[in-house]
Amino acid sequence: MGLNPQDGITLFRSSLPYINAHRGKTFVLMFGGEAIEQANFANIIHDIALLASLGVRLVLVHGARPQIDERVTLRQVESRFANDIRITDKQTLECVKDAAGSVRSHIEALLTMGLANSPMHGAQIRVCSGNLVVAKPMGVRDGTDFENTGLVRRIDTTGINDHLSDGSIVLLSPTGYSPTGEVFNLSHEDVATQAAIALKADKMIVFSHQAGVYHRSGKLLRTIERPALENLIAQQQITTEPSVLKALTTSVAAGIPRAHCISYETDGALLHELFTRDGTGSLVLEHHYEQLRSATIDDVGGILSLIKPLEQSGALVKRSRERLENEIDQFVVIVRDGTIIACAAVYEYPDDACAELACVATHPDYRGKNRGERILEQIIAQARTNHIDTLFVLTTLTAHWFLEQGFVPAGIEALPAAKQQLYNFQRGSKVFTLDLR
């Protein structure tokens, strides 16, 4: 069955806020040599080309471990490791340079391809690479000389930003150069992380063989704060590969606002993660300095103060203190410095597999910073856990915000029977629904 054209139009329209949000931002994309050997890698290149055409500033950092291993084996060079780090002697270094150069050329060729009737037709992408990573030797550790294995000393941010400002994609390999003219074998995780930090990137996107960060129970962690993730890692509760986790946590700890982990095996994972509400992988971020939590009885006064102006304007139905106290378990709040600055309530109708989103309010001084969106994301996640298929809302003055969040207009008949009986025709609220399936 073919795609309904209207579905494509709806999808394109719903992605517009993300297109606007990402334009002009700097993203660092990290993928290992394993990703390059996957059949889906060509699709990843197409998606990268699309991001570039939408005005995203892109730095790609590739690995080459399997390609290096292949050349080491072919040349019958002894592989030596210490603490899972490759010791790069002169013979191994030749394998590293050969593998890294071959992979870089392969990626550049894919990004240059512009065949007619292909996703890359007319893209005309410029790719820049070079001596943009200054390296230093890892040195002697615990009696082991790592020779030409190195660490990132400095990222040439001026050079990279010049290329990005010219509209080029910057491609960084897992090699670096020293002021003395030496070549060093680097881990691509180190290159990607240090590049993201030095460039003050808006996002770090890490490709993994998994769909994201997984708990030992098999659960995909959609969104998690860095300290909580590091705590789970320390408890050995995370099954994602350590190199991926290190890149995610290190970059966020250093100030990168958001780090994503997605699959290099899933077609469209990059676009799904960046241009849809739910994404497809895992998002790691630092502590919210504002706490999002379930409301308690102690929050009643704060909620009343928050919603009173909206009740007076007619945006919200008036709630008495007694009613609020009885329904406090249905509320979630955002608290900043002890003050409630946003709230919302959800009333479930389990027999109808639906729930009402109500009393959505944000303090006027704190609007425009996605606080309502944060609350909605929390409510959606909880609703899905409770097997709720549809959220509905009745509103008189804020229809535009709900439309922006993906709700669609509906009639009174879309409400559960119990809610229909309570509908206030005099108030004339508009009905909007959001499909959670």
C-alpha positions in Angstrom: 0.0 0.0 0.0 1.4 3.4 -1.0 1.8 6.4 1.2 -1.3 8.6 1.4 -0.1 12.0 -0.1 -2.0 13.8 2.7 0.1 11.9 5.2 3.3 13.2 3.6 1.9 16.8 3.7 1.0 16.5 7.3 4.4 15.1 8.2 6.1 17.9 6.3 4.1 20.5 8.0 4.6 19.1 11.5 8.4 19.1 10.9 8.4 22.9 10.2 9.0 24.0 13.8 12.0 21.7 14.0 13.4 22.9 10.7 13.3 26.5 11.9 14.8 25.5 15.3 17.7 23.6 13.8 18.6 26.1 11.0 22.0 27.7 11.7 22.8 25.4 14.6 26.0 23.3 14.9 25.6 19.5 15.2 28.5 17.1 15.6 27.7 13.6 14.3 29.8 10.7 15.5 29.9 7.2 13.8 32.3 4.4 14.0 33.8 2.3 11.2 31.1 -0.3 11.8 28.4 2.1 10.7 30.2 2.8 7.4 30.1 -0.9 6.5 26.3 -1.1 7.0 24.1 -1.1 4.0 22.1 1.7 5.6 25.0 4.1 5.6 24.1 5.4 2.2 20.7 6.4 3.6 22.5 8.2 6.5 24.5 10.2 3.9 21.2 11.2 2.2 19.8 12.4 5.5 23.0 14.3 6.2 22.7 16.0 2.9 19.1 16.9 3.7 20.3 18.5 7.0 22.9 20.5 5.2 20.3 21.7 2.7 18.2 22.9 5.6 21.0 25.1 6.9 22.4 22.9 9.7 26.1 23.3 10.3 27.5 19.8 10.3 30.7 18.3 11.6 31.1 14.6 10.9 33.6 12.5 12.9 34.2 9.0 11.6 36.0 6.0 13.1 37.9 3.3 11.4 38.5 0.5 13.9 37.3 -2.5 11.8 39.1 -1.1 8.7 42.3 -0.8 10.7 41.9 -4.3 12.0 41.5 -5.6 8.5 44.7 -3.9 7.3 46.6 -5.1 10.4 45.6 -8.6 9.6 46.4 -8.4 5.9 49.8 -7.0 6.6 50.4 -9.6 9.4 51.2 -6.8 11.9 51.0 -7.8 15.6 48.0 -6.2 17.3 48.9 -4.9 20.8 46.4 -3.4 23.3 46.7 -2.2 26.8 43.5 -1.3 28.7 41.6 -1.8 25.5 43.7 0.9 23.8 45.6 0.1 20.7 49.4 0.5 20.9 50.3 2.2 17.6 53.8 1.4 16.5 55.2 2.5 13.2 53.8 -0.5 11.2 50.4 -0.1 12.8 50.4 3.6 12.1 50.7 2.9 8.4 47.6 0.7 8.7 45.8 3.5 10.6 46.7 6.1 7.9 45.7 3.8 5.1 42.3 2.9 6.8 41.5 6.4 7.8 42.3 7.9 4.4 40.3 5.2 2.7 37.2 5.7 4.9 37.5 9.5 4.5 37.6 9.2 0.7 34.6 6.9 0.7 32.5 9.3 2.8 33.6 12.3 0.6 32.6 10.3 -2.5 29.2 9.5 -1.1 28.6 13.2 -0.2 29.7 14.2 -3.7 27.4 11.8 -5.6 24.7 13.6 -7.5 23.1 11.1 -9.8 19.8 12.0 -11.3 16.7 10.2 -9.7 18.7 9.9 -6.5 18.2 11.7 -3.1 21.6 13.4 -3.7 20.7 14.9 -7.1 21.5 18.6 -7.1 22.9 18.6 -3.6 26.3 20.0 -4.6 27.8 19.5 -1.1 31.3 20.7 -0.3 33.2 18.6 2.2 36.3 19.9 4.0 38.9 18.1 6.0 42.5 18.6 6.9 44.8 19.3 9.7 42.0 20.6 12.0 42.9 18.4 15.0 46.1 19.0 16.9 47.2 15.9 18.8 49.6 14.9 21.6 51.1 11.5 22.5 49.3 9.4 25.1 52.8 8.7 26.4 53.9 6.0 28.8 51.2 4.7 31.1 51.8 2.0 33.7 55.0 1.1 32.0 53.5 0.8 28.5 54.6 3.1 25.7 51.6 3.8 23.5 54.0 5.2 20.8 51.8 6.9 18.1 48.5 6.5 20.0 47.5 10.0 21.0 44.9 12.3 22.5 43.3 15.5 21.2 45.4 18.5 22.3 43.4 21.2 20.4 40.6 21.6 17.9 41.1 24.3 15.2 37.8 25.9 15.9 38.6 29.0 13.7 39.3 26.8 10.7 36.2 24.6 11.2 34.0 27.6 11.7 35.3 29.2 8.6 34.4 26.1 6.6 31.0 25.9 8.2 30.3 29.5 7.5 31.1 28.9 3.9 28.4 26.2 3.8 30.7 23.2 3.9 30.4 20.0 5.8 33.5 19.4 7.9 34.8 15.8 8.1 37.2 14.8 10.8 39.1 11.5 10.9 40.5 9.6 13.9 44.0 11.0 13.3 45.7 14.1 14.5 48.9 16.0 13.9 51.5 17.4 16.3 53.5 20.7 15.9 56.6 18.4 15.4 55.1 16.9 12.3 54.0 13.5 13.7 50.8 11.7 13.0 48.8 10.2 15.9 46.1 7.5 16.0 43.2 9.0 18.0 39.9 7.5 19.1 37.0 9.0 17.1 35.1 9.4 20.4 37.8 11.7 21.7 37.8 13.7 18.4 34.0 14.0 18.4 33.7 14.9 22.0 36.5 17.5 22.0 35.2 19.0 18.7 31.7 19.4 20.1 33.0 21.0 23.3 35.4 23.3 21.5 32.8 24.4 19.0 30.1 24.8 21.6 27.9 22.6 19.5 24.2 22.7 20.0 23.9 18.9 19.6 26.1 15.8 19.8 24.6 12.9 17.8 26.1 9.5 18.3 25.3 6.6 16.1 25.3 3.1 17.7 24.3 -0.4 16.7 21.5 -0.1 19.2 18.5 2.2 18.9 19.7 4.2 21.9 20.7 3.8 25.5 19.2 0.6 27.0 18.7 -0.4 30.6 19.6 -4.0 31.6 15.8 -4.7 31.7 15.7 -4.1 27.9 13.9 -0.7 28.3 15.0 2.1 25.9 15.7 5.2 27.9 14.1 7.9 25.8 15.2 10.9 27.9 17.5 10.8 30.8 19.5 13.4 32.8 23.3 12.9 32.8 23.7 12.4 36.5 21.0 9.7 36.5 22.6 8.0 33.5 26.1 8.0 35.2 24.5 6.5 38.3 23.0 3.7 36.3 26.4 3.2 34.5 28.2 2.9 37.9 25.6 0.3 38.9 26.2 -1.6 35.7 22.6 -1.2 34.7 23.3 0.1 31.1 24.1 -2.3 28.2 25.1 0.3 25.6 28.7 0.2 24.6 31.0 2.2 26.9 32.5 4.4 24.1 29.1 5.7 23.2 28.2 6.4 26.8 31.4 8.2 27.4 30.8 10.5 24.4 27.3 11.2 25.5 28.1 12.0 29.2 31.3 13.8 28.6 29.8 16.2 26.0 26.8 17.0 28.2 28.9 17.5 31.3 31.0 20.0 29.4 28.0 22.1 28.4 26.6 20.6 25.2 22.8 21.1 25.7 21.7 17.8 24.2 23.3 14.6 23.2 21.4 12.0 21.2 22.1 8.3 20.6 20.5 6.7 17.6 20.9 3.5 15.5 23.0 3.4 12.3 21.0 0.4 11.2 17.6 2.0 11.1 16.7 3.9 8.0 15.6 7.4 8.8 16.7 7.3 12.4 18.5 10.7 12.2 15.5 12.5 10.7 13.1 10.8 13.0 15.1 11.9 16.0 15.5 15.5 14.9 12.1 16.3 13.3 9.5 14.4 15.3 8.2 14.9 18.8 8.9 11.4 20.1 12.2 10.8 18.2 13.5 7.3 17.8 16.5 7.1 20.1 17.7 8.4 23.5 18.3 12.0 24.6 20.8 12.8 27.3 20.7 16.3 28.9 22.0 18.0 32.0 20.0 18.6 35.2 17.0 20.8 34.6 17.4 23.6 37.1 13.7 23.6 37.2 12.1 20.5 38.7 9.3 18.7 36.8 7.3 16.5 39.2 3.9 15.3 40.4 2.1 17.8 42.5 1.5 17.4 46.3 -1.0 18.9 48.7 1.6 21.5 49.6 1.4 22.8 46.0 -2.3 23.8 46.1 -1.6 27.4 47.1 1.1 27.8 44.4 -1.2 26.4 41.7 -4.1 28.6 42.7 -1.8 31.7 42.5 -0.6 30.6 39.0 -4.1 29.9 37.5 -6.0 32.7 39.1 -5.2 35.3 36.4 -6.1 32.8 33.7 -9.4 32.0 35.4 -10.2 35.7 35.5 -9.5 36.1 31.8 -11.7 33.1 31.0 -8.9 31.0 29.6 -9.4 28.4 32.4 -12.4 27.2 34.3 -12.4 28.4 37.9 -11.3 25.8 40.4 -12.0 26.1 44.1 -9.3 25.2 46.7 -11.4 22.3 47.8 -11.7 20.9 44.3 -8.0 21.4 43.7 -7.1 19.6 46.9 -9.3 16.7 45.9 -7.7 16.5 42.4 -4.1 17.3 43.3 -2.9 13.8 42.3 -3.9 14.6 38.7 -1.5 17.5 38.5 2.1 17.9 37.5 4.1 21.1 38.1 7.4 22.7 37.2 9.0 24.3 40.3 11.8 26.9 40.1 13.4 28.2 43.4 10.4 27.0 45.3 7.8 28.7 43.1 5.4 26.9 40.8 5.8 28.4 37.4 3.9 25.9 35.3 1.2 23.2 35.8 -1.2 20.9 34.0 -3.7 18.2 35.0 -4.7 15.0 33.3 -8.0 13.1 34.0 -8.1 9.6 32.6 -11.1 7.7 31.2 -9.7 4.2 31.2 -12.8 2.6 29.7 -12.5 4.8 26.7 -8.7 4.6 26.5 -8.5 8.4 26.6 -7.6 11.2 29.0 -8.3 14.9 29.3 -5.5 17.4 29.4 -6.6 20.4 31.5 -5.5 23.4 33.4 -2.3 23.9 31.3 -0.7 27.1 32.7 2.7 28.8 32.6 3.6 31.9 34.6 3.8 35.0 32.2 7.5 35.6 33.2 8.5 32.1 32.1 6.7 31.6 28.8 8.4 30.9 25.5 10.9 28.4 27.0 9.2 25.1 26.2 7.9 24.5 29.7 4.5 23.6 28.5 6.1 21.2 26.0 8.1 19.6 28.9 4.9 19.0 30.9 3.1 17.7 27.8 5.9 15.2 27.1 5.7 14.0 30.7 1.9 13.5 30.5 2.2 11.8 27.1 4.8 9.3 28.4 2.6 8.5 31.5 -0.5 8.2 29.4 1.1 5.7 27.1 2.3 3.7 30.1 -1.4 3.6 31.3 -2.5 2.4 27.8 -4.2 5.7 26.9 -4.6 6.1 23.2 -5.9 9.6 22.9 -5.5 12.9 24.7 -8.2 15.5 24.4 -8.4 19.1 25.5 -11.2 21.7 25.7 -10.0 25.3 25.3 -11.4 28.7 24.4 -8.3 30.9 24.1 -5.2 28.8 23.5 -6.2 26.7 20.5 -3.1 27.8 18.5 -0.7 26.3 21.1 -2.4 22.9 21.1 -2.3 22.9 17.3 1.4 23.6 17.4 1.8 20.5 19.7 0.1 18.2 17.1 -3.5 18.3 18.4 -6.2 18.3 15.7 -9.7 19.8 15.9 -12.5 17.4 16.8 -16.2 17.5 17.5 -18.0 17.0 20.8 -18.7 13.4 19.7 -14.9 12.7 20.1 -15.3 13.1 23.8 -16.1 10.1 26.1 -19.8 9.9 27.0 -19.2 11.0 30.6 -17.5 14.2 29.4 -20.1 14.9 26.7 -22.7 15.1 29.4 -20.7 17.7 31.3 -20.0 19.8 28.2 -20.8 23.5 28.7 -22.4 24.7 25.5 -22.6 28.3 26.9 -18.8 28.3 27.3 -18.4 26.9 23.8 -14.9 25.4 24.3 -13.2 24.0 21.2 -12.2 20.3 21.3 -8.8 19.1 20.2 -7.4 15.5 20.2 -3.9 14.0 20.1 -3.5 10.4 18.9 -0.9 8.6 21.1 -0.8 5.4 19.1 
